[in-house]
Amino acid sequence: AVNSTKMPFVCTRVRRYQIRMFLVTWGSYTAAYLLRKPMSVVKSDMQSEMNLTTSQLGWMDTAFLLPYALVQLLFGATADKVGARQTMGYCILLSAASMISFGYWNNFHVMLVLLFINGAFQSPIWASAVKGITAWFSPAEHSTMLGLLGTSAFVGGIIAT
């Protein structure tokens, strides 16, 4: 039998874990925008400093967006198989590694490969975040929590700009 005097503690403890999990997920998805958005901010500077053509800038967008779309279709269920926490963590780390190294290169083709890697590892992050939220919160809370999670994309976009 469950001791009813201990139930408030259990509920409070679970709620603390839920809040912590939500804040980590929200912060992680916000950080993902720091790996995605700055390219649009620095493109004109890159074009003038590296003598890139408009076509090359378009290829840079394609190098990010094509794997982003394809990997979502092909590996969208990765969080279901591997786990949301591991999928999100590894994807953010690998995406970050590609963009940190991006700044050290002046070779257009290497930059395309790094953008491809970034796009591929960015794509499972949202699905992992949603999977984590729906695992930790009751169905009655899903809409609210996912709505709050959605604000992370706006905040990340603002910070990255």
N, C-alpha and C positions, 0 to 999 in steps of 0.2 A: 504494500500500500504506500502511496505517496504521502509524505508528511506535508500537510497544507501550510504549515508555518514556514517551510523552506521554499515554497513555490515563488514568492515575490523575488527572492534572491536569484533563483534560476532564471526567471523571466528578465530580471534586470541584467544579469550576466549575459544572456543571449542578446539582449538589445544592445549592450555595449559592443559585443562582437559584430553585430549587424552594422552599427554605426561606423565602427572601425573599418570593416570590410567595404562599406559604401564609400567612405572618405578615401581609402587607398585606391579603389577602382576609379572614382571620380578624378583624383589627382593623376592617376596613370593615363587616363584617356585625355585629360587636359595636356599632359606632357607629350602625348602622341602628336598633338597638333603643333608642338614646338619642333617636331621632326618633319612636319608636312608643309606647313604654311610659309616658312621663311623663303622658300624658293620663289614664290610669287612676288615677294618683297624685293629680293635682290637681283631678279632677272635683268632689269635694265642696267644695273651696275655691271653685272657679269658680261652683258652684251658689249658694253663699251670697253671694259678693261681687257676682255679676252678676245675681242673682235669676232664675236659670234653673230651669225646671221639669224634672221627671224625664223628661218626654217630649222636651224639648229636648236633654237629655243623651243620650237614646237616638238622636236624629237625628244627634248628633255622632258617635256610634259608627258609625251607618249611613253617614255621609258618608265615613268612613275605610274601613270594611270592604267596602262595595259595590264601589267602584272597585278595591280591592285584589284582590277575587275576579275581577271581570270582566276586568281588564287581564291577569291571569295567564292566563286562558283565551284572550283575543284576541291578546295579544302575548308569549306565553310563549317563543316561539322567536326573540325579538329578539336575544338574545346569539348565536344561531347565525348570524344575518344580519349584524349590525353588529359583533359581537365582544364577548366577555365583559367585557374591561377597560373599553371605552368605555361599554357599557351600564351597568355597575355604577357607574362614576365619575359619569356624567351623572345617573343616577337618584338617587344619594346627594346630589349637589350640589343638584338641584332639590327633592328632599324636604327637605333642610336649609333651603333658602331659604324654602320654604313655612312651615316651623315656626318659623324665626327671625322672619319677619314676623307669624306668628300672635300672638306676644306683644305686638305693638303695636296690635292691634285690640280694640275693645270691641263690635263689631257681630256679632251672632249669625250673620247670613247670610254675611258675609265669612269668618267662622271656618269655616263649613260648606264654603265653596269651598276654603279653604286645607287643610282636612282631606281633602277630595276629591283635591286635587293630591298631598298627602302619600301617601295610600293608593295612588293610581295609580302614583306613582314608587317606592314601596316594593316593589310586587309583583314587578318583574323582578330584584330584587337577589339573591334566593336562587338563582334559576335561573342567573344570571350567575356567582355564586360557584361553583356546582356545575360549570358549564361550564369555568370556569377551572381548577379543581382537576383535573378529568378530562383536561384538555388537557396539564397539566404533569406528571402522575404516571402511572406504568404501571398497567395494569389490576389487577395484583397488589397495588398500594398504594391503590387507590380506596377500599376499605371503611375502612381505617384513617384515611386522610386526611379522608374525608367524615365519619367519626365524630368526629374531632378538630374539624372545622369546625363540627359541630353543637353543640359546647360553647360556641361564641361566642354563640349565642342565649341560653343560660342566664346566661353572664357578663354580657352586655348587659342582660338583664332585671334582674339583681341590681344592677348599677351604676345603672341608670335608676331604680330604686326608692329 
